[in-house]
Amino acid sequence: MAAHSKPAQLGPWGKATAGAAGAAFANVLVYPLDLIKTKLQVQVKKSADVEKQEATASNEVHYKGTWDALTKIKNAEGIAGLYAGMNGALLGVTSSNFAYFYWYSIVRTLYLQYQKSDAHPSTAAELALGAVAGALGQLFTIPVAVITTRQQTQSKEDRKGIIDTAREVVEGEDGITGLWRGLKASLVLVVNPAITYGAYERLKDILFPGKNTLKPWEAFLLGALSKSIATIVTQPLIVAKVGLQSKPPAARNGKPFKSFVEVMEFIVKNEGALSLFKGIGPQLLKGFLVQGILMMTKERVELMFILFMRFLSKLRSQQLGKAAALAAAAKVASPVIAK
């Protein structure tokens, strides 16, 4: 019975808070991977000779891979360097997931009311609802993502706080609209959760056929694998989005990219087609861990909300009962007082 009453008891705010809490917890655990994959995705691939020449001419650091980036950042900035820009990143992750789950809950409720049926939406409908919720969430939260990307890709000397970084973006060539750079790519990337969901359902039928209730480790495995598939398919768009939101590479002489297609063309021309998948290692690992942890954590936070709401409801009922008893006692006693 509790399982059936759960959706009715937890409204949009509760679901959104649970999703945001789960995402924040998961991303705190793997934040260094997020930082490293961003740095790998924005750097321009260079030959060994060019790299040596530029290393002597400037203080720009080039990373050969995940472990190389981890080592160089730790040596240059200490452990704290692996968490540079985390405040903005957590704000972005929390707000984007809150917005996604909030809008998804509302859009799904409206859809069911329009259908006038208690039947579960079809897979296609669920994908469409998820895409709409993702698009609405992006409109409200992408400025935080732009600021976070800037912070993650700045050197230690140039790194600023959230407000100063936002001011730097606004004072740039695009003005206030610079805070929404990469919006088109972000809207296209709402297919990522759609692919994740579709892969989740297919993998569930293959790995756990006929099973309706999954154990925590099973939910983790399905979520992690499905997210990995979605990441591989959409990685070029992820790289292009990061390129749009970060400072333009030196080869463009400060000229920002205008579209994610332009970013992809630049990468293919200067680094080769395989570079559209640069940073795929930490991106996959991050997605694998975050999605798995998120699914388990969100479920438990939702349960905590439900139990807390039941406690408040019980407490309120007890208080109302006491108030009613006092009112009844006063009513009985009032004739005696009148005499």
C-alpha positions as CSV (number, residue, x, y, z in Angstrom):
1,M,0.0,0.0,0.0
2,A,2.8,2.4,0.9
3,A,4.3,1.9,-2.5
4,H,1.1,2.8,-4.2
5,S,0.5,5.9,-2.1
6,K,4.0,7.2,-2.5
7,P,3.5,9.3,-5.7
8,A,0.3,10.9,-4.3
9,Q,2.1,11.9,-1.1
10,L,5.1,13.5,-2.6
11,G,4.4,16.6,-4.7
12,P,6.7,18.5,-7.2
13,W,8.6,20.3,-4.5
14,G,9.4,17.1,-2.6
15,K,10.4,15.2,-5.8
16,A,12.6,18.1,-6.9
17,T,14.3,18.5,-3.5
18,A,15.0,14.7,-3.4
19,G,16.5,14.8,-6.9
20,A,18.6,17.8,-6.2
21,A,19.9,16.4,-2.9
22,G,20.8,13.1,-4.6
23,A,22.6,14.9,-7.5
24,A,24.5,17.2,-5.1
25,F,25.6,14.3,-3.0
26,A,26.8,12.2,-6.0
27,N,28.6,15.2,-7.6
28,V,30.5,16.1,-4.4
29,L,31.9,12.6,-4.4
30,V,33.2,12.7,-8.0
31,Y,33.8,16.5,-8.5
32,P,37.5,16.1,-9.4
33,L,36.4,14.0,-12.4
34,D,34.1,16.7,-13.5
35,L,36.9,19.3,-13.3
36,I,39.3,17.1,-15.2
37,K,36.9,16.2,-18.0
38,T,36.1,19.9,-18.5
39,K,39.8,20.8,-18.8
40,L,40.5,18.0,-21.2
41,Q,37.5,19.0,-23.4
42,V,38.5,22.6,-23.8
43,Q,42.2,22.2,-24.5
44,V,43.4,22.1,-28.1
45,K,45.3,19.0,-29.0
46,K,48.9,19.7,-30.0
47,S,51.9,17.8,-31.4
48,A,54.8,17.0,-29.0
49,D,57.1,19.7,-30.7
50,V,54.4,22.4,-30.5
51,E,53.7,21.5,-26.9
52,K,57.4,21.8,-25.9
53,Q,57.7,25.2,-27.7
54,E,54.6,26.6,-26.0
55,A,55.5,25.3,-22.7
56,T,58.7,27.4,-22.7
57,A,56.9,30.4,-24.1
58,S,53.9,30.5,-21.7
59,N,52.6,29.0,-18.5
60,E,49.8,27.2,-20.2
61,V,49.5,23.6,-19.1
62,H,48.6,20.7,-21.4
63,Y,47.2,17.5,-20.2
64,K,47.8,14.1,-21.8
65,G,45.0,12.3,-20.1
66,T,43.0,11.9,-16.9
67,W,45.9,10.7,-14.6
68,D,48.2,13.3,-16.1
69,A,45.7,16.1,-15.4
70,L,45.1,14.8,-11.9
71,T,48.8,14.7,-11.1
72,K,49.6,18.1,-12.6
73,I,46.7,19.9,-10.9
74,K,47.5,18.4,-7.6
75,N,51.2,19.3,-7.9
76,A,50.5,22.9,-9.0
77,E,47.5,23.7,-6.7
78,G,47.3,21.0,-4.1
79,I,44.2,19.0,-3.3
80,A,42.2,22.2,-3.3
81,G,42.9,22.7,-7.0
82,L,40.9,19.5,-7.7
83,Y,37.8,21.2,-6.3
84,A,38.2,24.6,-8.0
85,G,34.8,26.0,-8.9
86,M,33.0,23.4,-6.9
87,N,30.6,26.0,-5.3
88,G,29.3,27.1,-8.7
89,A,29.2,23.5,-9.9
90,L,27.1,22.3,-7.0
91,L,24.8,25.3,-7.4
92,G,24.4,24.4,-11.0
93,V,23.9,20.7,-10.4
94,T,21.4,21.3,-7.6
95,S,19.5,23.9,-9.5
96,S,19.4,22.0,-12.8
97,N,18.2,18.8,-11.1
98,F,15.7,20.6,-9.0
99,A,14.3,22.3,-12.1
100,Y,14.3,19.0,-14.0
101,F,12.5,17.0,-11.4
102,Y,10.1,19.8,-10.6
103,W,9.1,20.5,-14.2
104,Y,8.9,16.7,-14.9
105,S,6.5,16.2,-12.1
106,I,4.3,19.1,-13.2
107,V,4.4,18.2,-16.9
108,R,3.7,14.5,-16.2
109,T,0.8,15.4,-13.9
110,L,-0.7,17.7,-16.6
111,Y,-0.3,15.0,-19.2
112,L,-2.1,12.4,-17.0
113,Q,-4.9,14.9,-16.4
114,Y,-5.2,15.6,-20.1
115,Q,-5.3,11.8,-20.8
116,K,-7.9,11.4,-18.0
117,S,-6.4,8.0,-17.2
118,D,-4.4,6.5,-14.4
119,A,-2.5,4.3,-16.8
120,H,1.2,4.8,-17.0
121,P,2.4,6.9,-20.0
122,S,4.0,4.9,-22.8
123,T,7.8,4.8,-23.2
124,A,7.6,7.4,-26.0
125,A,5.5,9.7,-23.9
126,E,7.9,9.4,-21.0
127,L,10.8,10.3,-23.3
128,A,8.9,13.3,-24.6
129,L,7.9,14.5,-21.1
130,G,11.5,14.1,-20.0
131,A,12.7,16.2,-22.9
132,V,10.2,19.0,-22.2
133,A,11.2,19.0,-18.5
134,G,14.9,19.1,-19.4
135,A,14.3,22.0,-21.9
136,L,12.4,24.0,-19.3
137,G,15.1,23.4,-16.7
138,Q,17.9,24.4,-19.0
139,L,16.3,27.8,-19.7
140,F,16.4,28.7,-16.0
141,T,19.8,27.1,-15.0
142,I,22.2,27.4,-17.9
143,P,23.8,30.7,-16.7
144,V,25.1,28.8,-13.7
145,A,26.6,26.2,-16.0
146,V,28.3,28.9,-18.1
147,I,29.9,30.4,-15.0
148,T,31.0,27.1,-13.7
149,T,32.7,26.1,-17.0
150,R,34.5,29.4,-17.0
151,Q,35.7,28.9,-13.4
152,Q,36.9,25.3,-14.1
153,T,38.9,26.3,-17.2
154,Q,40.6,29.4,-15.7
155,S,44.1,29.2,-14.3
156,K,44.7,29.6,-10.5
157,E,45.9,33.1,-11.0
158,D,42.9,34.2,-13.2
159,R,40.2,32.3,-11.2
160,K,37.5,34.5,-9.7
161,G,34.4,34.0,-7.6
162,I,30.9,33.3,-9.0
163,I,29.8,37.0,-9.1
164,D,33.0,38.2,-10.6
165,T,33.0,35.5,-13.2
166,A,29.4,36.3,-14.1
167,R,30.4,40.0,-14.5
168,E,33.3,38.9,-16.8
169,V,30.9,37.0,-19.0
170,V,28.4,39.9,-19.2
171,E,31.1,42.4,-20.0
172,G,32.3,40.2,-22.9
173,E,31.3,40.4,-26.6
174,D,27.8,38.9,-26.1
175,G,26.7,41.0,-23.1
176,I,24.0,39.5,-20.9
177,T,23.1,36.9,-23.5
178,G,26.6,35.4,-22.9
179,L,25.1,33.8,-19.8
180,W,23.0,31.6,-22.1
181,R,25.9,30.6,-24.4
182,G,25.5,27.0,-25.4
183,L,21.7,27.0,-24.9
184,K,21.0,25.4,-28.3
185,A,23.5,22.6,-27.6
186,S,22.0,22.2,-24.1
187,L,18.5,21.9,-25.6
188,V,19.7,19.3,-28.1
189,L,21.4,17.5,-25.2
190,V,18.0,16.8,-23.5
191,V,18.1,13.7,-25.7
192,N,20.8,12.5,-23.2
193,P,18.3,11.6,-20.4
194,A,15.9,10.3,-23.1
195,I,18.5,7.9,-24.3
196,T,19.4,7.1,-20.7
197,Y,15.8,6.2,-19.9
198,G,15.3,4.1,-23.1
199,A,18.5,2.2,-22.5
200,Y,17.5,1.7,-18.8
201,E,14.3,0.0,-19.8
202,R,15.9,-2.2,-22.4
203,L,18.7,-3.2,-20.1
204,K,16.2,-4.0,-17.4
205,D,14.4,-6.4,-19.6
206,I,17.6,-8.0,-20.7
207,L,19.5,-8.3,-17.4
208,F,16.5,-8.6,-14.9
209,P,13.6,-9.9,-17.0
210,G,10.2,-9.9,-15.3
211,K,11.6,-8.1,-12.2
212,N,9.5,-5.1,-11.0
213,T,11.4,-4.2,-7.8
214,L,15.1,-3.8,-8.1
215,K,17.7,-4.0,-5.3
216,P,19.9,-1.0,-4.8
217,W,22.9,-2.5,-6.5
218,E,20.7,-3.5,-9.5
219,A,19.3,0.0,-9.8
220,F,22.9,1.4,-9.6
221,L,24.1,-1.0,-12.3
222,L,21.2,-0.2,-14.7
223,G,21.5,3.5,-14.1
224,A,25.3,3.5,-14.6
225,L,25.2,1.4,-17.8
226,S,22.4,3.4,-19.4
227,K,24.1,6.7,-18.6
228,S,27.3,5.4,-20.2
229,I,25.5,4.5,-23.4
230,A,23.9,8.0,-23.5
231,T,27.2,9.7,-22.9
232,I,29.0,7.8,-25.7
233,V,26.2,8.8,-28.2
234,T,26.1,12.5,-27.1
235,Q,29.8,13.1,-26.3
236,P,30.5,15.3,-29.4
237,L,27.7,17.6,-28.3
238,I,28.9,17.6,-24.7
239,V,32.4,18.7,-25.9
240,A,30.9,21.3,-28.2
241,K,28.8,22.7,-25.4
242,V,31.8,23.0,-23.1
243,G,33.7,24.7,-25.9
244,L,31.0,27.3,-26.4
245,Q,30.8,28.1,-22.7
246,S,34.5,28.4,-22.0
247,K,37.0,31.1,-23.2
248,P,37.9,30.6,-26.9
249,P,41.2,28.9,-27.7
250,A,44.3,31.0,-28.5
251,A,44.1,30.1,-32.2
252,R,40.8,32.1,-32.5
253,N,42.5,35.3,-31.1
254,G,39.7,35.8,-28.5
255,K,36.9,35.4,-31.0
256,P,34.1,33.3,-29.3
257,F,32.3,30.5,-31.1
258,K,28.8,31.3,-32.4
259,S,27.3,27.8,-32.5
260,F,28.1,24.2,-31.4
261,V,28.5,23.3,-35.1
262,E,31.3,25.9,-35.4
263,V,33.0,24.4,-32.3
264,M,32.8,20.9,-33.8
265,E,34.2,22.1,-37.2
266,F,37.1,23.8,-35.4
267,I,37.9,20.7,-33.5
268,V,37.8,18.4,-36.5
269,K,39.9,20.8,-38.6
270,N,42.6,21.4,-36.0
271,E,42.6,18.1,-34.0
272,G,40.8,15.5,-36.0
273,A,37.4,13.8,-35.7
274,L,38.5,11.6,-32.7
275,S,39.0,14.7,-30.6
276,L,35.2,15.2,-30.6
277,F,35.4,12.4,-27.9
278,K,38.2,14.0,-25.9
279,G,37.6,13.7,-22.2
280,I,35.4,10.6,-22.7
281,G,37.3,8.7,-20.0
282,P,36.5,10.9,-17.0
283,Q,33.1,11.8,-18.6
284,L,32.1,8.1,-18.6
285,L,33.4,7.4,-15.2
286,K,31.7,10.5,-13.8
287,G,28.4,9.6,-15.5
288,F,28.7,6.0,-14.4
289,L,29.1,6.9,-10.7
290,V,26.8,9.9,-10.5
291,Q,23.8,8.3,-12.2
292,G,24.1,5.1,-10.1
293,I,24.5,7.1,-6.8
294,L,21.8,9.5,-7.8
295,M,19.2,6.8,-8.4
296,M,19.9,5.2,-5.1
297,T,20.1,8.4,-3.1
298,K,17.0,10.0,-4.6
299,E,14.9,7.0,-3.7
300,R,16.0,7.2,-0.1
301,V,15.6,11.0,0.2
302,E,12.1,10.6,-1.2
303,L,11.4,8.0,1.5
304,M,12.7,10.3,4.2
305,F,10.4,13.0,2.9
306,I,7.4,10.7,3.0
307,L,8.2,9.5,6.5
308,F,8.7,13.1,7.6
309,M,5.4,14.2,6.1
310,R,3.6,11.2,7.7
311,F,5.1,12.3,11.0
312,L,3.9,15.8,10.6
313,S,0.4,14.6,9.6
314,K,0.3,12.3,12.7
315,L,1.4,15.1,14.9
316,R,-1.2,17.5,13.4
317,S,-3.9,14.8,13.9
318,Q,-2.9,14.4,17.6
319,Q,-3.0,18.2,18.1
320,L,-6.4,18.4,16.5
321,G,-7.6,15.5,18.6
322,K,-6.4,17.2,21.8
323,A,-8.0,20.5,20.7
324,A,-11.3,18.7,20.1
325,A,-11.1,16.9,23.4
326,L,-10.5,20.2,25.2
327,A,-13.4,21.9,23.3
328,A,-15.7,19.0,24.3
329,A,-14.6,19.2,27.9
330,A,-15.2,22.9,28.0
331,K,-18.7,22.4,26.5
332,V,-19.6,19.8,29.2
333,A,-18.2,22.1,31.9
334,S,-19.9,25.3,30.8
335,P,-23.4,24.6,32.2
336,V,-21.9,23.9,35.7
337,I,-20.0,27.2,35.5
338,A,-23.3,29.0,34.6
339,K,-25.0,27.7,37.7
